[in-house]
Amino acid sequence: MALENMSQMLRKAQQNKYAVGAFNILDYNSTKAVVKAAEETHSPVIIQTSAKTVIFWGTSAIMTWVRELAESSPVPIALHLDHCKDLDLIRQCIEAGWTSVMIDASARPFEENLALSRQVVEMARPRGITVEAELGAIVGVEDDIHVKEQDAHLADPEQAVRFCSEVEPDCFAPAVGTAHGVYTGEPKIAYDRIEDISARTGVPLALHGGTGLSDEVFRKCISLGCAKVNISTQLKYAFINGFVTYHTKNSTEYNPLKVIGAQFDELKRGIVEKIKLFGGYED
Ligand SMILES: [Zn+2]
């Protein structure tokens, strides 16, 4: 199928109380693992790229892998740019064929965040590109965005309502207590806020910082209105561990294709597990 944007898949997920997994890819092998995991579970999926990954490979290389895999695939696939502060990069991705983008102006004062996010919606919507926007500060490190614990703050529900009615994002990422990276303690998720913001805005919510949350936490967040779940750190670990574990076990063998195969299996296994947990899949 041709790539699609996030609109239909998230609305459907929101209505049926499941979530679409958004997985941050690193290269062709990890992109293929995401697509094959979605095919195995007959699920829609969001291929997500960090701004850093886009800068590392360039838009055309990524677009070639994604098109090649998506066009021969029977499941709905969106290509989404994760956390981006840079309007030029957003524009480049839109022009290259990304079907969805995230503007992350959450570090700016509220009014500026609102204006910038709105500007991205105005740029993207006429071209059929969906937009995710963020409010509040999600703790941790994502790409080149560092948020220290003392600077993290949850999204204010009153502001969230105004933000969503003026920006009209297709997907909304309010900070609700999850964190990017690896959790060191038990995360304190503001479930009441997820429920409140979801009910009052009606916009499908994105849950960031998904890696490391328990199955129970995921299920609860999804039942309250999170229709998109971001998984990034898990793929970074599987990418390295899949590779290293194989080589450690077969240290005299220098067959790169076998190592790449082991890495693919490790990535896909974890992605399938998450898609099944998020619901909305078929055996
Ligand atoms: Zn994030």
Boltz pocket constraint, residues with backbone or C-beta under 6 A from the ligand:
constraints:
  - pocket:
      binder: B
      contacts: [[A, 83], [A, 138], [A, 142], [A, 180], [A, 208], [A, 209], [A, 230]]
      max_distance: 6.0
